[in-house]
Amino acid sequence: MKRLTTGAALTAAVIAATTLAFAPSASAAVTPSSATITASCGIFGGGTATLTATQVSSTSATITLSSTAITTPLALSANSISSTLTMTNSTGANRVFSGTVNPAIPAGGAVKVGPLPGTVAVGDSLDFYQGSLKMVIFGISVTCTSNAAQSPRPFVFS
């Protein structure tokens, strides 16, 4: 009987250890997941835009910018805007998100770029204020800036 009890206890311990080994780890998260900015973008206009952040891992994230107030004067095909989004980081070096990701946009249509991938670190606190979005379209550079902090607050990565 003692042998059976010891075997059962050993089996339970093995099952518990195996369950812990295969349990999902805590995923990285960014808060808030979206923020509002007011941007000025030269010939593309300006106004309210939404930034949406997604933390992919503890060292990578994506950010998408979309706005119905910022429009393109020309029709643009998908993945034709080369974008570089620079976010200020109150805990260290600025972070850069870049890529050529956008939907097809008709003339006069709302601008959307991203998701743009970039590198982050745990504790980064990123804000568009004093950063910029540079878009290159048909060889022409358009830079968007903001004169106020994003709302409700900077993106904080964990």
OpenMM code with the backbone's topology and positions (N, CA, C; nanometers):
from openmm import Vec3, app, unit

residues = "MET LYS ARG LEU THR THR GLY ALA ALA LEU THR ALA ALA VAL ILE ALA ALA THR THR LEU ALA PHE ALA PRO SER ALA SER ALA ALA VAL THR PRO SER SER ALA THR ILE THR ALA SER CYS GLY ILE PHE GLY GLY GLY THR ALA THR LEU THR ALA THR GLN VAL SER SER THR SER ALA THR ILE THR LEU SER SER THR ALA ILE THR THR PRO LEU ALA LEU SER ALA ASN SER ILE SER SER THR LEU THR MET THR ASN SER THR GLY ALA ASN ARG VAL PHE SER GLY THR VAL ASN PRO ALA ILE PRO ALA GLY GLY ALA VAL LYS VAL GLY PRO LEU PRO GLY THR VAL ALA VAL GLY ASP SER LEU ASP PHE TYR GLN GLY SER LEU LYS MET VAL ILE PHE GLY ILE SER VAL THR CYS THR SER ASN ALA ALA GLN SER PRO ARG PRO PHE VAL PHE SER".split()
positions = [
    Vec3(0.0818, -0.1196, 0.0000),
    Vec3(0.0000, 0.0000, 0.0000),
    Vec3(0.0861, 0.1259, 0.0000),
    Vec3(0.1958, 0.1239, 0.0785),
    Vec3(0.2851, 0.2382, 0.0844),
    Vec3(0.3450, 0.2675, -0.0525),
    Vec3(0.3793, 0.1629, -0.1271),
    Vec3(0.4356, 0.1759, -0.2608),
    Vec3(0.3342, 0.2400, -0.3566),
    Vec3(0.2083, 0.2008, -0.3491),
    Vec3(0.1018, 0.2553, -0.4324),
    Vec3(0.0815, 0.4040, -0.4017),
    Vec3(0.0815, 0.4416, -0.2758),
    Vec3(0.0639, 0.5799, -0.2351),
    Vec3(0.1800, 0.6659, -0.2838),
    Vec3(0.3029, 0.6152, -0.2705),
    Vec3(0.4208, 0.6870, -0.3164),
    Vec3(0.4167, 0.7050, -0.4680),
    Vec3(0.3760, 0.6017, -0.5398),
    Vec3(0.3645, 0.6083, -0.6858),
    Vec3(0.2605, 0.7098, -0.7292),
    Vec3(0.1483, 0.7113, -0.6599),
    Vec3(0.0419, 0.8075, -0.6928),
    Vec3(0.0891, 0.9500, -0.6674),
    Vec3(0.1607, 0.9704, -0.5581),
    Vec3(0.2112, 1.1044, -0.5257),
    Vec3(0.3137, 1.1487, -0.6304),
    Vec3(0.4003, 1.0564, -0.6724),
    Vec3(0.4997, 1.0870, -0.7738),
    Vec3(0.4330, 1.1206, -0.9071),
    Vec3(0.3307, 1.0445, -0.9440),
    Vec3(0.2565, 1.0700, -1.0676),
    Vec3(0.1897, 1.2084, -1.0627),
    Vec3(0.1306, 1.2429, -0.9492),
    Vec3(0.0656, 1.3743, -0.9347),
    Vec3(0.1677, 1.4865, -0.9471),
    Vec3(0.2864, 1.4674, -0.8904),
    Vec3(0.3907, 1.5692, -0.8987),
    Vec3(0.4375, 1.5877, -1.0431),
    Vec3(0.4523, 1.4763, -1.1163),
    Vec3(0.4942, 1.4833, -1.2565),
    Vec3(0.3884, 1.5558, -1.3397),
    Vec3(0.2629, 1.5240, -1.3167),
    Vec3(0.1537, 1.5897, -1.3908),
    Vec3(0.1513, 1.7392, -1.3594),
    Vec3(0.1691, 1.7767, -1.2341),
    Vec3(0.1693, 1.9187, -1.1962),
    Vec3(0.2858, 1.9920, -1.2611),
    Vec3(0.4037, 1.9314, -1.2601),
    Vec3(0.5211, 1.9943, -1.3210),
    Vec3(0.5028, 2.0094, -1.4715),
    Vec3(0.4463, 1.9079, -1.5363),
    Vec3(0.4218, 1.9129, -1.6809),
    Vec3(0.3209, 2.0219, -1.7136),
    Vec3(0.2178, 2.0355, -1.6332),
    Vec3(0.1160, 2.1380, -1.6550),
    Vec3(0.1782, 2.2769, -1.6460),
    Vec3(0.2645, 2.2997, -1.5475),
    Vec3(0.3310, 2.4290, -1.5345),
    Vec3(0.4243, 2.4557, -1.6517),
    Vec3(0.4921, 2.3528, -1.6980),
    Vec3(0.5860, 2.3704, -1.8093),
    Vec3(0.5151, 2.4110, -1.9368),
    Vec3(0.3941, 2.3633, -1.9572),
    Vec3(0.3207, 2.3941, -2.0799),
    Vec3(0.2176, 2.5046, -2.0635),
    Vec3(0.2109, 2.5646, -1.9467),
    Vec3(0.1163, 2.6738, -1.9244),
    Vec3(0.1594, 2.7941, -2.0062),
    Vec3(0.0633, 2.8689, -2.0619),
    Vec3(0.1009, 2.9867, -2.1396),
    Vec3(0.1666, 3.0905, -2.0505),
    Vec3(0.2666, 3.1583, -2.1033),
    Vec3(0.3327, 3.2633, -2.0265),
    Vec3(0.2516, 3.3914, -2.0388),
    Vec3(0.2767, 3.4815, -1.9472),
    Vec3(0.2073, 3.6097, -1.9519),
    Vec3(0.2489, 3.6828, -2.0794),
    Vec3(0.1524, 3.7405, -2.1485),
    Vec3(0.1849, 3.8088, -2.2731),
    Vec3(0.2161, 3.9551, -2.2457),
    Vec3(0.2941, 4.0122, -2.3340),
    Vec3(0.3297, 4.1527, -2.3239),
    Vec3(0.2058, 4.2364, -2.3552),
    Vec3(0.1992, 4.3526, -2.2946),
    Vec3(0.0834, 4.4381, -2.3184),
    Vec3(0.1258, 4.5837, -2.3195),
    Vec3(0.0522, 4.6629, -2.3929),
    Vec3(0.0737, 4.8070, -2.3975),
    Vec3(-0.0545, 4.8745, -2.3500),
    Vec3(-0.0382, 4.9813, -2.2707),
    Vec3(-0.1547, 5.0571, -2.2254),
    Vec3(-0.1267, 5.2053, -2.2454),
    Vec3(-0.2232, 5.2803, -2.2914),
    Vec3(-0.3476, 5.2347, -2.3521),
    Vec3(-0.3189, 5.1704, -2.4876),
    Vec3(-0.4179, 5.1059, -2.5447),
    Vec3(-0.3972, 5.0430, -2.6757),
    Vec3(-0.4195, 5.1422, -2.7905),
    Vec3(-0.4854, 5.2536, -2.7626),
    Vec3(-0.5023, 5.3569, -2.8651),
    Vec3(-0.4976, 5.4951, -2.8002),
    Vec3(-0.4612, 5.5928, -2.8817),
    Vec3(-0.4518, 5.7304, -2.8341),
    Vec3(-0.4884, 5.8239, -2.9485),
    Vec3(-0.5281, 5.9436, -2.9136),
    Vec3(-0.5668, 6.0451, -3.0106),
    Vec3(-0.4609, 6.1549, -3.0135),
    Vec3(-0.4310, 6.2001, -3.1345),
    Vec3(-0.3388, 6.3128, -3.1519),
    Vec3(-0.4039, 6.4136, -3.2446),
    Vec3(-0.3507, 6.5349, -3.2445),
    Vec3(-0.3872, 6.6343, -3.3442),
    Vec3(-0.2606, 6.6616, -3.4227),
    Vec3(-0.2643, 6.6312, -3.5514),
    Vec3(-0.1446, 6.6403, -3.6344),
    Vec3(-0.1600, 6.7459, -3.7421),
    Vec3(-0.0473, 6.8029, -3.7791),
    Vec3(-0.0400, 6.8951, -3.8923),
    Vec3(0.0510, 6.8305, -3.9954),
    Vec3(-0.0026, 6.8111, -4.1186),
    Vec3(0.0693, 6.7338, -4.2205),
    Vec3(0.0873, 6.8076, -4.3522),
    Vec3(0.1047, 6.9364, -4.3499),
    Vec3(0.1314, 7.0112, -4.4725),
    Vec3(0.0216, 6.9939, -4.5764),
    Vec3(0.0582, 6.9544, -4.7008),
    Vec3(-0.0391, 6.9423, -4.8092),
    Vec3(-0.1447, 6.8350, -4.7841),
    Vec3(-0.1204, 6.7439, -4.6892),
    Vec3(-0.2187, 6.6412, -4.6575),
    Vec3(-0.3222, 6.6918, -4.5586),
    Vec3(-0.3039, 6.8130, -4.5105),
    Vec3(-0.3993, 6.8688, -4.4162),
    Vec3(-0.3599, 6.8393, -4.2739),
    Vec3(-0.4573, 6.8311, -4.1897),
    Vec3(-0.4298, 6.8055, -4.0487),
    Vec3(-0.5582, 6.7893, -3.9729),
    Vec3(-0.5432, 6.7482, -3.8501),
    Vec3(-0.6581, 6.7282, -3.7628),
    Vec3(-0.6364, 6.6077, -3.6744),
    Vec3(-0.7447, 6.5553, -3.6249),
    Vec3(-0.7402, 6.4442, -3.5313),
    Vec3(-0.7018, 6.3146, -3.6011),
    Vec3(-0.6158, 6.2393, -3.5351),
    Vec3(-0.5751, 6.1075, -3.5845),
    Vec3(-0.5718, 6.0118, -3.4665),
    Vec3(-0.5851, 5.8848, -3.4964),
    Vec3(-0.5792, 5.7809, -3.3944),
    Vec3(-0.4556, 5.6957, -3.4148),
    Vec3(-0.3824, 5.6755, -3.3065),
    Vec3(-0.2699, 5.5834, -3.3053),
    Vec3(-0.3141, 5.4577, -3.2319),
    Vec3(-0.2886, 5.3422, -3.2912),
    Vec3(-0.3218, 5.2149, -3.2279),
    Vec3(-0.1933, 5.1352, -3.2120),
    Vec3(-0.1627, 5.0975, -3.0880),
    Vec3(-0.0396, 5.0243, -3.0592),
    Vec3(-0.0722, 4.8803, -3.0217),
    Vec3(0.0104, 4.7895, -3.0706),
    Vec3(-0.0009, 4.6480, -3.0364),
    Vec3(0.1370, 4.5987, -2.9977),
    Vec3(0.1495, 4.5450, -2.8770),
    Vec3(0.2775, 4.4902, -2.8351),
    Vec3(0.2831, 4.3446, -2.8779),
    Vec3(0.3803, 4.3117, -2.9626),
    Vec3(0.3942, 4.1782, -3.0184),
    Vec3(0.4720, 4.0889, -2.9228),
    Vec3(0.5762, 4.1428, -2.8613),
    Vec3(0.6576, 4.0710, -2.7628),
    Vec3(0.7168, 4.1748, -2.6687),
    Vec3(0.8031, 4.1314, -2.5773),
    Vec3(0.8632, 4.2281, -2.4848),
    Vec3(0.9590, 4.3235, -2.5563),
    Vec3(0.9976, 4.2915, -2.6796),
    Vec3(1.0916, 4.3774, -2.7526),
    Vec3(1.0389, 4.4295, -2.8862),
    Vec3(0.9158, 4.3986, -2.9219),
    Vec3(0.8636, 4.4486, -3.0497),
    Vec3(0.7170, 4.4876, -3.0386),
    Vec3(0.6807, 4.5846, -3.1220),
    Vec3(0.5433, 4.6351, -3.1231),
    Vec3(0.5139, 4.6907, -3.2617),
    Vec3(0.3863, 4.7171, -3.2873),
    Vec3(0.3453, 4.7848, -3.4098),
    Vec3(0.2570, 4.9031, -3.3721),
    Vec3(0.2598, 5.0050, -3.4573),
    Vec3(0.1716, 5.1204, -3.4394),
    Vec3(0.1083, 5.1529, -3.5743),
    Vec3(-0.0217, 5.1803, -3.5712),
    Vec3(-0.0976, 5.2198, -3.6897),
    Vec3(-0.1512, 5.3607, -3.6663),
    Vec3(-0.1431, 5.4457, -3.7686),
    Vec3(-0.2015, 5.5791, -3.7632),
    Vec3(-0.3138, 5.5844, -3.8647),
    Vec3(-0.4299, 5.6322, -3.8221),
    Vec3(-0.5418, 5.6503, -3.9151),
    Vec3(-0.6121, 5.7818, -3.8836),
    Vec3(-0.6610, 5.8455, -3.9906),
    Vec3(-0.7270, 5.9741, -3.9730),
    Vec3(-0.8188, 6.0032, -4.0897),
    Vec3(-0.9382, 6.0512, -4.0597),
    Vec3(-1.0270, 6.0981, -4.1655),
    Vec3(-1.0004, 6.2451, -4.1948),
    Vec3(-0.9278, 6.3138, -4.1050),
    Vec3(-0.8963, 6.4556, -4.1247),
    Vec3(-0.7722, 6.4748, -4.2114),
    Vec3(-0.6835, 6.3776, -4.2116),
    Vec3(-0.5628, 6.3844, -4.2930),
    Vec3(-0.5921, 6.3065, -4.4207),
    Vec3(-0.5880, 6.3751, -4.5339),
    Vec3(-0.6271, 6.3124, -4.6601),
    Vec3(-0.5164, 6.3244, -4.7644),
    Vec3(-0.5245, 6.2396, -4.8641),
    Vec3(-0.4267, 6.2429, -4.9728),
    Vec3(-0.4875, 6.3107, -5.0955),
    Vec3(-0.4139, 6.4019, -5.1588),
    Vec3(-0.4682, 6.4688, -5.2770),
    Vec3(-0.4721, 6.3781, -5.4006),
    Vec3(-0.3952, 6.2682, -5.3971),
    Vec3(-0.3881, 6.1761, -5.5108),
    Vec3(-0.4283, 6.0356, -5.4680),
    Vec3(-0.4762, 5.9567, -5.5639),
    Vec3(-0.5045, 5.8160, -5.5350),
    Vec3(-0.3719, 5.7432, -5.5133),
    Vec3(-0.3682, 5.6560, -5.4129),
    Vec3(-0.2473, 5.5815, -5.3805),
    Vec3(-0.2779, 5.4322, -5.3780),
    Vec3(-0.1891, 5.3550, -5.4352),
    Vec3(-0.2079, 5.2101, -5.4326),
    Vec3(-0.1642, 5.1550, -5.2970),
    Vec3(-0.2069, 5.0334, -5.2689),
    Vec3(-0.1706, 4.9680, -5.1434),
    Vec3(-0.0193, 4.9566, -5.1330),
    Vec3(0.0296, 4.9743, -5.0115),
    Vec3(0.1722, 4.9586, -4.9796),
    Vec3(0.2626, 5.0489, -5.0626),
    Vec3(0.2160, 5.1715, -5.0873),
    Vec3(0.2946, 5.2664, -5.1668),
    Vec3(0.3480, 5.3831, -5.0850),
    Vec3(0.3112, 5.3916, -4.9575),
    Vec3(0.3593, 5.4998, -4.8713),
    Vec3(0.4713, 5.4441, -4.7836),
    Vec3(0.5897, 5.4995, -4.7965),
    Vec3(0.7009, 5.4622, -4.7097),
    Vec3(0.6925, 5.5506, -4.5858),
    Vec3(0.6662, 5.4899, -4.4714),
    Vec3(0.6393, 5.5665, -4.3493),
    Vec3(0.7447, 5.5415, -4.2423),
    Vec3(0.7824, 5.6497, -4.1747),
    Vec3(0.8712, 5.6419, -4.0596),
    Vec3(0.8068, 5.7220, -3.9473),
    Vec3(0.7632, 5.6517, -3.8430),
    Vec3(0.6972, 5.7127, -3.7278),
    Vec3(0.7979, 5.7152, -3.6130),
    Vec3(0.8315, 5.8356, -3.5673),
    Vec3(0.9236, 5.8506, -3.4554),
    Vec3(0.8443, 5.8934, -3.3329),
    Vec3(0.8555, 5.8145, -3.2279),
    Vec3(0.7851, 5.8421, -3.1022),
    Vec3(0.8884, 5.8818, -2.9968),
    Vec3(0.8598, 5.9894, -2.9233),
    Vec3(0.9499, 6.0270, -2.8146),
    Vec3(0.9304, 5.9299, -2.6990),
    Vec3(1.0382, 5.9042, -2.6274),
    Vec3(1.0383, 5.8060, -2.5197),
    Vec3(1.0872, 5.8746, -2.3928),
    Vec3(0.9990, 5.8912, -2.2951),
    Vec3(1.0384, 5.9609, -2.1724),
    Vec3(1.1340, 5.8779, -2.0872),
    Vec3(1.1533, 5.7508, -2.1203),
    Vec3(1.2426, 5.6660, -2.0406),
    Vec3(1.3732, 5.6345, -2.1122),
    Vec3(1.3972, 5.6946, -2.2283),
    Vec3(1.5209, 5.6650, -2.3004),
    Vec3(1.5172, 5.7179, -2.4421),
    Vec3(1.5864, 5.6474, -2.5301),
    Vec3(1.5975, 5.6890, -2.6696),
    Vec3(1.4621, 5.6841, -2.7408),
    Vec3(1.4437, 5.7757, -2.8378),
    Vec3(1.3229, 5.7723, -2.9199),
    Vec3(1.3113, 5.6363, -2.9869),
    Vec3(1.1895, 5.5969, -3.0189),
    Vec3(1.1640, 5.4690, -3.0867),
    Vec3(1.1097, 5.4982, -3.2261),
    Vec3(1.1544, 5.4194, -3.3229),
    Vec3(1.1162, 5.4387, -3.4629),
    Vec3(1.0407, 5.3161, -3.5128),
    Vec3(0.9279, 5.3421, -3.5770),
    Vec3(0.8445, 5.2383, -3.6375),
    Vec3(0.8400, 5.2707, -3.7858),
    Vec3(0.8734, 5.1757, -3.8708),
    Vec3(0.8763, 5.2091, -4.0129),
    Vec3(0.8339, 5.0919, -4.0991),
    Vec3(0.7888, 5.1250, -4.2192),
    Vec3(0.7475, 5.0236, -4.3138),
    Vec3(0.6728, 5.0857, -4.4293),
    Vec3(0.6300, 4.9999, -4.5188),
    Vec3(0.5516, 5.0417, -4.6350),
    Vec3(0.4212, 4.9638, -4.6319),
    Vec3(0.3346, 5.0024, -4.5381),
    Vec3(0.2077, 4.9325, -4.5192),
    Vec3(0.0952, 5.0351, -4.5171),
    Vec3(0.0084, 5.0279, -4.6163),
    Vec3(-0.1106, 5.1115, -4.6219),
    Vec3(-0.2125, 5.0469, -4.7155),
    Vec3(-0.3412, 5.0721, -4.6926),
    Vec3(-0.4412, 5.0228, -4.7885),
    Vec3(-0.4414, 5.1128, -4.9120),
    Vec3(-0.5074, 5.0703, -5.0172),
    Vec3(-0.5288, 5.1592, -5.1323),
    Vec3(-0.6147, 5.2761, -5.0832),
    Vec3(-0.5784, 5.3973, -5.1247),
    Vec3(-0.6490, 5.5174, -5.0792),
    Vec3(-0.6905, 5.5980, -5.2019),
    Vec3(-0.8202, 5.6284, -5.2172),
    Vec3(-0.8625, 5.7095, -5.3325),
    Vec3(-0.8215, 5.8552, -5.3135),
    Vec3(-0.8180, 5.9324, -5.4204),
    Vec3(-0.7897, 6.0761, -5.4102),
    Vec3(-0.8883, 6.1388, -5.3124),
    Vec3(-0.8365, 6.2175, -5.2210),
    Vec3(-0.9210, 6.2795, -5.1187),
    Vec3(-0.9541, 6.1855, -5.0045),
    Vec3(-0.9004, 6.0635, -5.0074),
    Vec3(-0.9322, 5.9638, -4.9053),
    Vec3(-0.8519, 5.9812, -4.7776),
    Vec3(-0.9041, 5.9200, -4.6731),
    Vec3(-0.8419, 5.9255, -4.5412),
    Vec3(-0.7120, 5.8459, -4.5392),
    Vec3(-0.6128, 5.8993, -4.4703),
    Vec3(-0.4821, 5.8340, -4.4612),
    Vec3(-0.4818, 5.7298, -4.3498),
    Vec3(-0.4238, 5.6132, -4.3828),
    Vec3(-0.3991, 5.5085, -4.2837),
    Vec3(-0.2658, 5.4444, -4.3204),
    Vec3(-0.1740, 5.4420, -4.2238),
    Vec3(-0.0461, 5.3748, -4.2437),
    Vec3(-0.0232, 5.2788, -4.1281),
    Vec3(0.0290, 5.1626, -4.1608),
    Vec3(0.0588, 5.0626, -4.0590),
    Vec3(-0.0311, 4.9429, -4.0717),
    Vec3(-0.0012, 4.8449, -3.9901),
    Vec3(0.0852, 4.8504, -3.8731),
    Vec3(0.2331, 4.8583, -3.9105),
    Vec3(0.3010, 4.9548, -3.8463),
    Vec3(0.4431, 4.9766, -3.8677),
    Vec3(0.5201, 4.9104, -3.7537),
    Vec3(0.6120, 4.8189, -3.7839),
    Vec3(0.6857, 4.7496, -3.6780),
    Vec3(0.8004, 4.8339, -3.6223),
    Vec3(0.8313, 4.8086, -3.4945),
    Vec3(0.9434, 4.8762, -3.4303),
    Vec3(0.9870, 4.8014, -3.3063),
    Vec3(1.0964, 4.8464, -3.2502),
    Vec3(1.1542, 4.7853, -3.1303),
    Vec3(1.1162, 4.8676, -3.0081),
    Vec3(1.0782, 4.7987, -2.9013),
    Vec3(1.0453, 4.8635, -2.7746),
    Vec3(1.1175, 4.7891, -2.6621),
    Vec3(1.1156, 4.8495, -2.5447),
    Vec3(1.1697, 4.7853, -2.4254),
    Vec3(1.0656, 4.7965, -2.3145),
    Vec3(1.0698, 4.7045, -2.2229),
    Vec3(0.9792, 4.7087, -2.1080),
    Vec3(0.9982, 4.8427, -2.0373),
    Vec3(0.8871, 4.9104, -2.0123),
    Vec3(0.8909, 5.0397, -1.9449),
    Vec3(0.8935, 5.1592, -2.0372),
    Vec3(0.9116, 5.1390, -2.1687),
    Vec3(0.9083, 5.2517, -2.2620),
    Vec3(0.7768, 5.3271, -2.2473),
    Vec3(0.7846, 5.4587, -2.2508),
    Vec3(0.6670, 5.5453, -2.2446),
    Vec3(0.6723, 5.6359, -2.3678),
    Vec3(0.5946, 5.5999, -2.4711),
    Vec3(0.6059, 5.6630, -2.6025),
    Vec3(0.4909, 5.7584, -2.6315),
    Vec3(0.5266, 5.8760, -2.6843),
    Vec3(0.4303, 5.9804, -2.7164),
    Vec3(0.4635, 6.0378, -2.8541),
    Vec3(0.3613, 6.0685, -2.9324),
    Vec3(0.3807, 6.1295, -3.0640),
    Vec3(0.4281, 6.2750, -3.0513),
    Vec3(0.3928, 6.3412, -2.9396),
    Vec3(0.4317, 6.4802, -2.9190),
    Vec3(0.5840, 6.4935, -2.9248),
    Vec3(0.6323, 6.5851, -3.0044),
    Vec3(0.7735, 6.6096, -3.0328),
    Vec3(0.8365, 6.4959, -3.1143),
    Vec3(0.7523, 6.4057, -3.1635),
    Vec3(0.7948, 6.3044, -3.2584),
    Vec3(0.7436, 6.3455, -3.3948),
    Vec3(0.7357, 6.2509, -3.4879),
    Vec3(0.6856, 6.2856, -3.6207),
    Vec3(0.6484, 6.1600, -3.6993),
    Vec3(0.5711, 6.1821, -3.8022),
    Vec3(0.5427, 6.0795, -3.9018),
    Vec3(0.5890, 6.1352, -4.0349),
    Vec3(0.6875, 6.0694, -4.0953),
    Vec3(0.7347, 6.1107, -4.2278),
    Vec3(0.6832, 6.0077, -4.3271),
    Vec3(0.6098, 6.0557, -4.4277),
    Vec3(0.5588, 5.9696, -4.5334),
    Vec3(0.6222, 6.0132, -4.6653),
    Vec3(0.6717, 5.9180, -4.7411),
    Vec3(0.7280, 5.9471, -4.8729),
    Vec3(0.6344, 5.8856, -4.9759),
    Vec3(0.5789, 5.9747, -5.0602),
    Vec3(0.4802, 5.9344, -5.1602),
    Vec3(0.5244, 5.9899, -5.2948),
    Vec3(0.5448, 5.9022, -5.3925),
    Vec3(0.5935, 5.9444, -5.5245),
    Vec3(0.7194, 6.0302, -5.5124),
    Vec3(0.8055, 5.9991, -5.4159),
    Vec3(0.9289, 6.0735, -5.3960),
    Vec3(0.9138, 6.2044, -5.3209),
    Vec3(0.7929, 6.2381, -5.2812),
    Vec3(0.7673, 6.3621, -5.2082),
    Vec3(0.7514, 6.3292, -5.0595),
    Vec3(0.8238, 6.4012, -4.9754),
    Vec3(0.8155, 6.3798, -4.8304),
    Vec3(0.7073, 6.4676, -4.7695),
    Vec3(0.6252, 6.4068, -4.6872),
    Vec3(0.5235, 6.4778, -4.6107),
    Vec3(0.5490, 6.4438, -4.4645),
    Vec3(0.5650, 6.5457, -4.3809),
    Vec3(0.5915, 6.5221, -4.2397),
    Vec3(0.4760, 6.5736, -4.1554),
    Vec3(0.4291, 6.4886, -4.0650),
    Vec3(0.3229, 6.5246, -3.9716),
    Vec3(0.3842, 6.5429, -3.8323),
    Vec3(0.3428, 6.6477, -3.7639),
    Vec3(0.3883, 6.6743, -3.6276),
    Vec3(0.2672, 6.7120, -3.5425),
    Vec3(0.2885, 6.7205, -3.4132),
    Vec3(0.1821, 6.7590, -3.3218),
    Vec3(0.2384, 6.8574, -3.2206),
    Vec3(0.1549, 6.9502, -3.1764),
    Vec3(0.2008, 7.0469, -3.0768),
    Vec3(0.1429, 7.0201, -2.9388),
    Vec3(0.0918, 6.8985, -2.9183),
    Vec3(0.0363, 6.8625, -2.7874),
    Vec3(0.0549, 6.7127, -2.7633),
    Vec3(0.0555, 6.6752, -2.6376),
    Vec3(0.0699, 6.5342, -2.6002),
    Vec3(-0.0504, 6.4539, -2.6486),
    Vec3(-0.0268, 6.3262, -2.6744),
    Vec3(-0.1376, 6.2397, -2.7157),
    Vec3(-0.2301, 6.2153, -2.5977),
    Vec3(-0.3544, 6.1812, -2.6281),
    Vec3(-0.4560, 6.1618, -2.5254),
    Vec3(-0.5110, 6.0196, -2.5336),
    Vec3(-0.5300, 5.9449, -2.4279),
    Vec3(-0.5307, 5.9944, -2.2913),
    Vec3(-0.3926, 6.0053, -2.2281),
    Vec3(-0.2933, 5.9328, -2.2794),
    Vec3(-0.1581, 5.9393, -2.2229),
    Vec3(-0.0625, 5.8643, -2.3151),
    Vec3(0.0677, 5.8707, -2.2870),
    Vec3(0.1632, 5.7953, -2.3700),
    Vec3(0.1392, 5.6438, -2.3630),
    Vec3(0.1892, 5.5725, -2.4648),
    Vec3(0.1847, 5.4263, -2.4643),
    Vec3(0.2938, 5.3760, -2.3695),
    Vec3(0.2584, 5.2880, -2.2774),
    Vec3(0.3552, 5.2293, -2.1856),
    Vec3(0.3603, 5.0793, -2.2137),
    Vec3(0.4819, 5.0292, -2.2378),
    Vec3(0.5025, 4.8884, -2.2755),
    Vec3(0.5493, 4.8070, -2.1561),
    Vec3(0.4960, 4.6844, -2.1478),
    Vec3(0.5347, 4.5982, -2.0338),
    Vec3(0.5926, 4.4663, -2.0820),
] * unit.nanometer
topology = app.Topology()
chain = topology.addChain("A")
for resn in residues:
    res = topology.addResidue(resn, chain)
    for name in ("N", "CA", "C"):
        topology.addAtom(name, app.Element.getBySymbol(name[0]), res)
